[in-house]
């Protein structure tokens, strides 16, 4: 599924199950549109947060994570930077993990005991899920959230 219909469905699901007090999103347009589709069900504004932006794919930016994995035969990402003769994928993936978890902790501290919605991208979402589950980056390719894929996490 492409376009806004999955975002609309996610908005309806979130509205049926949760009552968020805040919605944070990556500043990239696709995430903003998804966040807006969710936010229309609630009285809270969409807030941009650079910590939810996608990782830096370097020259591989136009590739989906699956295409990049196939092209460069990646085994574990983002724990290592994988290079081919033509391009590198990510400048420092460890920074992406640190940035994602710092963002999650910052926003959780800002909203103790409250429900918030975070809208990111497949890679950053996988990183967050690994981090909150206490799993290592070597499991990156085993987590396969859909698009969009709501996950409920509690502290």
Secondary structure, 3 states (H helix, E strand, C coil): CCCCHHHHHHHHHHHHHCCCCEEEECCCHHHHHHHHHHHCCCCCCEEECHHHCCCCCHHHCCCCHHHHHHHHCCCCCCCCCEECCCCEECCCHHHHHHHHHHHHHHHHHHCCCCCEEEECCHHHHHHHHHHHHCCCHHHHHHCCCCCCCCCCCCC
